[in-house]
């Protein structure tokens, strides 16, 4: 494994009598790292400390980048980002590019890769939520950082736009070498693209799930016995739970291919396996 981009050691943070972080330690490596936890778990506090918005009480955050000022190599995507609503998309991106020393060619590239080209003459305030999210990604990407820290990038999106945003982040990692640290409540989306997922609860890291670890997906089918027979022949471990079947998986994308080829009725798929791990770990 490569050297960590960010190393967090024994991080603590208190707000009065409330302890938000309790000696948190983990590393962010190249690829896509997810951060999952219930409301109040400490996710936003952790992100704000890493990007320098709030001070820690104790511990260390060690950031390895190529620049003297780490902020030149780290982009940030927030759940809610404020941009001048009266300015047009392309014009504002050009001004942002000037601040970062990027070129007109970079503006064209970032509009193409984020899908903003078709709305380049629209005002920011007139954009849909999906396009506002895309603009937030473009803003973070245009400087071509080593790492982007994204806080709830899938929040408030309809399923179709969510898939598009998720695939855009995965493509930026694969094709452009941009690494991501993503905090999200959308557990299924993280499972689809993350190399590893950090589970946090009550200010403590409860588990780190690496790619390839066995997770389970619950599938509601018309004939559990027929479905189990089909999956068992393909090498999957299964367990019948009433009208549902729990399947152990290491590759979510491969599972979807297998389900698509199944000649039977599938009523639903519960993709909250990481949520189940949190429940098991914290009771």
DODREN-814257 format. One record per residue: residue in three letters; x negated, y negated, z negated of N, C-alpha, C in turn. Coordinates in steps of 0.05 Angstrom, whole numbers, padded with zeros to 5 digits, always signed. Example, Ala and Ser with C-alpha at 12.3 -4.5 7.8 and 13.67 -1.06 7.14 Angstrom:
<sites>
ALA-00264+00114-00156-00246+00090-00156-00264+00066-00156/SER-00257+00045-00142-00273+00021-00143-00258-00001-00157/
</sites>
This chain:
<sites>
UNK-00017+00024+00000+00000+00000+00000-00018-00025+00000/UNK-00009-00045+00015-00025-00070+00017-00025-00085-00010/UNK-00043-00105-00012-00044-00122-00036-00017-00137-00038/UNK-00008-00141-00062+00018-00155-00066+00017-00184-00057/UNK+00039-00193-00044+00041-00222-00037+00047-00238-00062/UNK+00062-00227-00080+00068-00240-00106+00067-00219-00128/UNK+00054-00226-00150+00052-00208-00173+00064-00223-00197/UNK+00084-00212-00209+00097-00223-00232+00090-00207-00257/UNK+00079-00220-00277+00069-00206-00301+00082-00217-00326/UNK+00097-00200-00340+00108-00205-00367+00122-00232-00368/UNK+00139-00238-00349+00152-00264-00348+00175-00266-00368/UNK+00175-00287-00383+00197-00292-00402+00208-00320-00398/UNK+00234-00323-00403+00247-00349-00402+00271-00349-00420/UNK+00273-00370-00436+00295-00373-00455+00310-00400-00449/UNK+00336-00399-00453+00352-00423-00453+00365-00425-00481/UNK+00352-00439-00499+00362-00440-00526+00360-00412-00538/UNK+00382-00401-00548+00382-00375-00560+00385-00352-00539/UNK+00391-00360-00515+00395-00340-00494+00369-00333-00481/UNK+00363-00307-00479+00339-00298-00466+00346-00289-00438/UNK+00337-00304-00418+00344-00299-00390+00326-00278-00378/UNK+00300-00278-00384+00281-00259-00375+00265-00248-00398/UNK+00261-00221-00399+00249-00208-00422+00224-00193-00413/UNK+00202-00207-00409+00177-00193-00402+00178-00179-00375/UNK+00189-00192-00354+00193-00181-00328+00166-00178-00313/UNK+00161-00154-00302+00136-00149-00287+00143-00133-00262/UNK+00134-00142-00239+00137-00127-00213+00120-00140-00192/UNK+00119-00127-00169+00103-00138-00146+00120-00139-00121/UNK+00115-00160-00105+00128-00162-00078+00106-00157-00057/UNK+00111-00136-00041+00092-00128-00021+00103-00136+00007/UNK+00087-00131+00027+00096-00136+00055+00120-00119+00061/UNK+00137-00129+00078+00162-00115+00084+00186-00131+00073/UNK+00207-00117+00066+00231-00129+00055+00236-00117+00027/UNK+00236-00134+00007+00241-00126-00021+00267-00138-00029/UNK+00285-00121-00041+00310-00131-00050+00311-00134-00080/UNK+00328-00152-00090+00332-00156-00119+00362-00154-00124/UNK+00370-00135-00141+00398-00129-00146+00403-00129-00175/UNK+00426-00141-00183+00434-00140-00211+00461-00154-00215/UNK+00475-00149-00236+00501-00162-00241+00497-00191-00247/UNK+00520-00206-00247+00519-00234-00254+00507-00238-00282/UNK+00489-00257-00284+00476-00262-00310+00452-00244-00316/UNK+00444-00228-00296+00422-00210-00300+00395-00224-00301/UNK+00393-00248-00289+00368-00262-00289+00356-00266-00261/UNK+00371-00259-00240+00361-00261-00213+00354-00290-00205/UNK+00373-00308-00209+00368-00336-00200+00346-00349-00217/UNK+00346-00344-00243+00324-00354-00259+00297-00345-00250/UNK+00295-00319-00243+00270-00308-00233+00261-00321-00207/UNK+00280-00325-00188+00273-00338-00163+00265-00367-00167/UNK+00279-00381-00184+00272-00409-00189+00245-00412-00202/UNK+00236-00393-00218+00210-00395-00230+00189-00389-00208/UNK+00194-00369-00191+00174-00363-00170+00170-00386-00151/UNK+00191-00400-00144+00188-00422-00124+00182-00449-00138/UNK+00180-00449-00164+00171-00472-00179+00192-00492-00186/UNK+00217-00484-00186+00238-00503-00194+00242-00506-00224/UNK+00235-00484-00238+00237-00486-00268+00211-00474-00279/UNK+00205-00481-00304+00181-00471-00318+00187-00446-00333/UNK+00168-00428-00332+00170-00403-00348+00162-00409-00377/UNK+00170-00393-00396+00161-00396-00424+00134-00382-00428/UNK+00131-00359-00415+00106-00344-00417+00104-00324-00393/UNK+00080-00313-00389+00076-00295-00367+00062-00308-00344/UNK+00059-00293-00322+00045-00303-00299+00060-00297-00273/UNK+00057-00316-00254+00066-00311-00226+00042-00316-00209/UNK+00031-00295-00197+00007-00297-00180+00015-00295-00151/UNK+00011-00316-00135+00019-00316-00108-00005-00316-00089/UNK-00006-00295-00072-00028-00292-00053-00018-00302-00025/UNK-00029-00325-00017-00022-00335+00010-00048-00345+00023/UNK-00046-00354+00048-00069-00363+00062-00075-00393+00057/UNK-00057-00407+00045-00060-00436+00042-00066-00444+00013/UNK-00078-00467+00010-00084-00477-00017-00058-00482-00032/UNK-00039-00494-00018-00012-00499-00030+00006-00476-00020/UNK+00014-00458-00038+00029-00435-00031+00056-00442-00017/UNK+00066-00466-00022+00092-00474-00010+00090-00476+00020/UNK+00066-00478+00031+00063-00478+00060+00068-00450+00072/UNK+00065-00430+00056+00068-00402+00065+00093-00388+00056/UNK+00110-00403+00041+00135-00391+00031+00159-00408+00039/UNK+00178-00395+00052+00203-00408+00059+00225-00399+00039/UNK+00246-00415+00037+00267-00410+00018+00294-00412+00031/UNK+00311-00393+00027+00339-00393+00036+00357-00392+00011/UNK+00373-00412+00006+00391-00413-00017+00419-00406-00009/UNK+00435-00397-00028+00463-00391-00023+00477-00416-00011/UNK+00473-00439-00024+00484-00464-00015+00462-00483-00010/UNK+00459-00492+00016+00437-00511+00023+00450-00536+00035/UNK+00441-00559+00026+00452-00584+00035+00435-00596+00057/UNK+00447-00600+00080+00434-00613+00103+00452-00637+00112/UNK+00440-00658+00123+00456-00681+00131+00478-00673+00151/UNK+00504-00675+00143+00526-00665+00160+00530-00679+00186/UNK+00520-00704+00188+00525-00720+00212+00504-00715+00234/UNK+00483-00701+00228+00462-00696+00247+00467-00671+00264/UNK+00458-00672+00289+00461-00648+00306+00440-00627+00300/UNK+00447-00602+00305+00429-00579+00299+00401-00583+00311/UNK+00400-00587+00337+00374-00588+00350+00357-00612+00340/UNK+00370-00635+00337+00356-00659+00328+00344-00654+00300/UNK+00360-00643+00282+00350-00639+00255+00328-00618+00254/UNK+00330-00597+00270+00308-00578+00271+00283-00590+00282/UNK+00285-00609+00301+00261-00622+00312+00248-00639+00290/UNK+00264-00652+00273+00253-00668+00251+00240-00651+00230/UNK+00253-00628+00224+00241-00609+00205+00215-00598+00216/UNK+00214-00592+00242+00190-00582+00255+00167-00602+00252/UNK+00173-00628+00255+00153-00649+00252+00141-00648+00224/UNK+00157-00644+00204+00148-00644+00177+00128-00621+00172/UNK+00134-00598+00185+00117-00574+00181+00094-00572+00202/UNK+00093-00591+00220+00072-00589+00240+00078-00569+00262/UNK+00104-00561+00265+00112-00542+00285+00117-00557+00312/UNK+00120-00542+00333+00122-00554+00360+00151-00552+00370/UNK+00156-00565+00393+00182-00563+00407+00187-00534+00416/UNK+00165-00521+00422+00167-00492+00430+00177-00476+00406/UNK+00168-00483+00382+00177-00469+00358+00207-00474+00353/UNK+00216-00498+00358+00245-00504+00355+00261-00486+00374/UNK+00253-00484+00399+00267-00467+00418+00267-00438+00409/UNK+00244-00429+00400+00241-00401+00390+00260-00396+00367/UNK+00261-00414+00347+00277-00409+00323+00307-00411+00330/UNK+00314-00428+00349+00343-00429+00357+00351-00403+00371/UNK+00333-00392+00387+00339-00367+00401+00342-00344+00382/UNK+00323-00342+00363+00323-00318+00346+00345-00319+00324/UNK+00355-00343+00318+00376-00345+00298+00404-00349+00310/UNK+00405-00351+00337+00431-00354+00350+00442-00382+00349/UNK+00425-00402+00345+00435-00430+00343+00436-00444+00370/UNK+00425-00432+00390+00423-00445+00416+00450-00455+00427/UNK+00470-00439+00423+00496-00445+00434+00510-00468+00418/UNK+00501-00475+00395+00513-00497+00379+00492-00519+00374/UNK+00472-00520+00391+00450-00539+00386+00458-00568+00386/UNK+00480-00575+00400+00490-00603+00401+00512-00608+00381/UNK+00519-00589+00365+00540-00593+00344+00528-00606+00319/UNK+00545-00621+00305+00536-00632+00280+00536-00611+00258/UNK+00518-00613+00240+00515-00594+00218+00542-00590+00203/UNK+00555-00613+00198+00580-00612+00183+00603-00597+00197/UNK+00600-00594+00223+00622-00581+00239+00617-00551+00243/UNK+00594-00541+00232+00588-00513+00236+00604-00495+00217/UNK+00609-00470+00227+00622-00450+00210+00602-00441+00188/UNK+00612-00427+00169+00595-00417+00147+00573-00399+00159/UNK+00580-00382+00179+00560-00365+00191+00537-00380+00204/UNK+00544-00402+00219+00524-00418+00232+00508-00435+00212/UNK+00520-00442+00190+00506-00457+00169+00485-00438+00157/UNK+00492-00412+00153+00473-00393+00143+00450-00390+00163/UNK+00456-00389+00189+00436-00386+00209+00417-00411+00209/UNK+00429-00434+00205+00412-00458+00203+00393-00457+00179/UNK+00403-00447+00157+00386-00443+00133+00363-00425+00138/UNK+00368-00403+00154+00347-00385+00161+00327-00399+00180/UNK+00337-00414+00199+00320-00428+00218+00302-00448+00203/UNK+00313-00462+00184+00298-00481+00168+00275-00468+00153/UNK+00280-00444+00143+00259-00429+00128+00238-00417+00146/UNK+00247-00409+00171+00230-00394+00189+00212-00411+00206/UNK+00220-00436+00211+00207-00452+00232+00177-00457+00226/UNK+00169-00457+00201+00141-00460+00193+00126-00433+00195/UNK+00140-00412+00202+00129-00385+00204+00114-00377+00179/UNK+00128-00376+00157+00115-00370+00131+00108-00340+00129/UNK+00091-00334+00109+00084-00306+00103+00108-00292+00090/UNK+00122-00307+00073+00144-00296+00057+00167-00315+00056/UNK+00191-00304+00058+00216-00320+00054+00230-00308+00030/UNK+00237-00325+00011+00253-00318-00012+00282-00326-00007/UNK+00300-00307-00006+00328-00312+00002+00346-00305-00021/UNK+00361-00325-00031+00380-00321-00053+00408-00319-00042/UNK+00420-00295-00043+00447-00290-00033+00452-00299-00004/UNK+00436-00289+00015+00440-00297+00043+00465-00286+00056/UNK+00477-00266+00043+00501-00254+00055+00527-00263+00043/UNK+00525-00281+00023+00549-00289+00008+00568-00306+00026/UNK+00594-00301+00023+00614-00317+00037+00617-00312+00067/UNK+00605-00290+00076+00607-00284+00105+00626-00261+00111/UNK+00640-00263+00134+00657-00240+00142+00639-00217+00151/UNK+00649-00193+00152+00633-00169+00157+00616-00171+00183/UNK+00628-00181+00205+00614-00182+00230+00590-00201+00229/UNK+00594-00225+00218+00572-00244+00215+00551-00234+00196/UNK+00560-00220+00175+00541-00209+00155+00522-00190+00168/UNK+00532-00172+00185+00515-00153+00199+00495-00168+00217/UNK+00504-00189+00230+00487-00204+00248+00464-00218+00232/UNK+00471-00229+00209+00451-00242+00193+00431-00222+00182/UNK+00441-00199+00173+00424-00178+00163+00405-00168+00184/UNK+00415-00164+00208+00398-00155+00230+00377-00175+00238/UNK+00385-00201+00236+00366-00223+00242+00342-00222+00223/UNK+00348-00218+00197+00326-00217+00177+00308-00193+00182/UNK+00321-00170+00189+00305-00146+00194+00287-00150+00219/UNK+00298-00163+00239+00283-00168+00264+00260-00187+00259/UNK+00264-00207+00243+00242-00226+00236+00220-00212+00222/UNK+00227-00193+00206+00206-00177+00192+00191-00159+00211/UNK+00206-00144+00228+00194-00125+00246+00178-00138+00268/UNK+00190-00158+00281+00178-00170+00305+00159-00193+00299/UNK+00165-00208+00278+00149-00232+00273+00131-00229+00248/UNK+00133-00207+00234+00116-00203+00211+00122-00220+00187/UNK+00146-00231+00186+00155-00248+00163+00166-00230+00142/UNK+00156-00231+00118+00165-00215+00096+00187-00228+00080/UNK+00204-00212+00067+00227-00223+00053+00230-00212+00025/UNK+00238-00230+00006+00247-00222-00020+00276-00232-00023/UNK+00295-00213-00023+00323-00220-00020+00339-00212-00045/UNK+00351-00232-00057+00370-00228-00079+00398-00227-00068/UNK+00413-00206-00075+00440-00204-00063+00458-00186-00080/UNK+00484-00192-00079+00504-00174-00090+00513-00154-00070/UNK+00506-00158-00044+00514-00140-00023+00495-00116-00022/UNK+00500-00097-00039+00482-00075-00043+00478-00058-00017/UNK+00500-00054-00003+00499-00039+00022+00481-00051+00043/UNK+00481-00078+00044+00464-00092+00064+00435-00089+00057/UNK+00428-00090+00031+00401-00086+00023+00391-00058+00029/UNK+00409-00039+00024+00401-00011+00029+00394-00007+00059/UNK+00407-00022+00076+00403-00018+00105+00376-00029+00114/UNK+00365-00049+00100+00341-00062+00111+00317-00063+00092/UNK+00321-00058+00066+00300-00062+00047+00281-00038+00045/UNK+00255-00044+00042+00235-00023+00038+00235-00013+00009/UNK+00243-00032-00009+00245-00025-00037+00265-00044-00050/UNK+00278-00035-00072+00298-00051-00085+00292-00052-00115/UNK+00290-00076-00126+00285-00080-00155+00312-00084-00169/UNK+00318-00068-00189+00342-00070-00204+00337-00085-00230/UNK+00352-00106-00235+00348-00122-00259+00375-00124-00274/UNK+00374-00122-00300+00398-00125-00316+00390-00135-00344/UNK+00405-00155-00353+00400-00167-00379+00372-00177-00382/UNK+00361-00188-00360+00334-00200-00361+00311-00180-00361/UNK+00317-00154-00355+00296-00134-00354+00297-00118-00328/UNK+00274-00109-00318+00273-00092-00295+00280-00064-00305/UNK+00302-00052-00294+00310-00026-00303+00300-00003-00284/UNK+00295-00010-00259+00284+00010-00241+00276-00003-00215/UNK+00256+00008-00201+00249+00000-00174+00252+00024-00156/UNK+00269+00021-00136+00276+00043-00118+00260+00039-00092/UNK+00243+00057-00085+00227+00056-00061+00242+00069-00038/UNK+00234+00063-00013+00246+00075+00010+00239+00105+00009/UNK+00259+00121+00015+00255+00150+00015+00264+00163-00010/UNK+00270+00147-00031+00281+00159-00056+00310+00168-00050/UNK+00317+00190-00063+00344+00200-00059+00365+00183-00072/UNK+00383+00172-00056+00407+00158-00066+00431+00173-00056/UNK+00454+00168-00069+00478+00183-00061+00499+00164-00050/UNK+00513+00174-00030+00535+00159-00017+00560+00176-00020/UNK+00582+00164-00028+00607+00179-00032+00625+00174-00007/UNK+00633+00197+00005+00648+00195+00030+00676+00208+00026/UNK+00697+00194+00033+00724+00203+00030+00733+00216+00057/UNK+00738+00242+00057+00744+00256+00082+00770+00272+00079/UNK+00781+00279+00103+00806+00294+00103+00802+00323+00094/UNK+00779+00335+00101+00774+00363+00093+00746+00365+00081/UNK+00744+00363+00055+00717+00363+00042+00701+00388+00048/UNK+00714+00412+00049+00700+00437+00054+00688+00437+00082/UNK+00703+00428+00102+00693+00427+00129+00670+00407+00131/UNK+00673+00385+00118+00652+00364+00119+00626+00374+00105/UNK+00629+00388+00082+00606+00399+00068+00591+00419+00086/UNK+00606+00436+00100+00594+00456+00117+00578+00442+00139/UNK+00589+00421+00151+00576+00406+00172+00550+00393+00162/UNK+00552+00380+00139+00528+00366+00128+00507+00385+00119/UNK+00515+00408+00107+00496+00427+00097+00480+00439+00120/UNK+00492+00444+00143+00478+00455+00166+00457+00435+00176/UNK+00461+00409+00171+00442+00389+00179+00421+00383+00158/UNK+00422+00398+00136+00402+00396+00116+00407+00377+00093/UNK+00432+00367+00091+00439+00348+00070+00449+00363+00045/UNK+00443+00352+00022+00453+00362-00003+00479+00348-00009/UNK+00500+00363-00016+00526+00352-00020+00539+00363-00045/UNK+00560+00348-00055+00575+00357-00078+00603+00347-00075/UNK+00623+00365-00077+00651+00357-00074+00661+00345-00100/UNK+00674+00322-00098+00686+00308-00121+00715+00302-00114/UNK+00733+00321-00118+00761+00317-00110+00763+00317-00080/UNK+00775+00295-00069+00777+00292-00040+00753+00278-00028/UNK+00733+00273-00045+00709+00259-00035+00685+00278-00036/UNK+00664+00271-00021+00640+00286-00020+00616+00267-00026/UNK+00600+00274-00045+00576+00258-00051+00553+00270-00035/UNK+00539+00253-00020+00517+00262-00003+00491+00248-00011/UNK+00470+00264-00015+00444+00252-00021+00430+00243+00005/UNK+00421+00219+00006+00409+00208+00031+00383+00194+00025/UNK+00365+00193+00045+00341+00177+00044+00340+00157+00066/UNK+00358+00160+00086+00358+00142+00109+00387+00135+00116/UNK+00396+00111+00109+00424+00104+00113+00431+00103+00143/UNK+00412+00092+00159+00418+00090+00188+00422+00118+00200/UNK+00405+00137+00192+00407+00164+00203+00433+00176+00194/UNK+00442+00170+00169+00468+00181+00160+00491+00171+00177/UNK+00491+00146+00185+00512+00135+00202+00513+00149+00229/UNK+00490+00156+00239+00490+00171+00265+00503+00198+00262/UNK+00496+00211+00239+00508+00238+00234+00538+00236+00230/UNK+00547+00215+00216+00576+00212+00211+00591+00206+00237/UNK+00578+00191+00254+00591+00184+00280+00596+00209+00297/UNK+00579+00229+00294+00582+00253+00310+00599+00274+00297/UNK+00609+00269+00273+00626+00288+00258+00653+00289+00271/UNK+00662+00313+00277+00689+00317+00290+00709+00322+00268/UNK+00716+00302+00254+00736+00304+00232+00743+00276+00224/UNK+00761+00274+00204+00771+00248+00195+00756+00238+00171/UNK+00745+00214+00173+00731+00201+00151+00747+00176+00143/UNK+00757+00175+00119+00774+00153+00110+00757+00129+00100/UNK+00735+00134+00088+00719+00112+00077+00692+00121+00067/UNK+00674+00102+00065+00647+00107+00055+00640+00087+00033/UNK+00632+00097+00010+00624+00080-00012+00594+00076-00011/UNK+00586+00052-00002+00557+00047+00001+00544+00035-00024/UNK+00558+00037-00047+00547+00024-00071+00529+00042-00087/UNK+00512+00058-00074+00496+00077-00088+00476+00063-00107/UNK+00465+00040-00099+00447+00026-00117+00462+00016-00142/UNK+00487+00007-00137+00503-00001-00160+00507+00022-00179/UNK+00511+00046-00167+00514+00070-00184+00489+00075-00200/UNK+00465+00070-00189+00440+00074-00203+00439+00054-00226/UNK+00447+00029-00222+00447+00009-00243+00465+00019-00266/UNK+00489+00029-00258+00508+00038-00278+00496+00061-00295/UNK+00482+00080-00281+00470+00102-00294+00447+00093-00313/UNK+00431+00073-00303+00408+00065-00318+00415+00048-00343/UNK+00436+00031-00341+00442+00013-00363+00467+00022-00379/UNK+00479+00043-00370+00502+00053-00385+00527+00036-00380/
</sites>
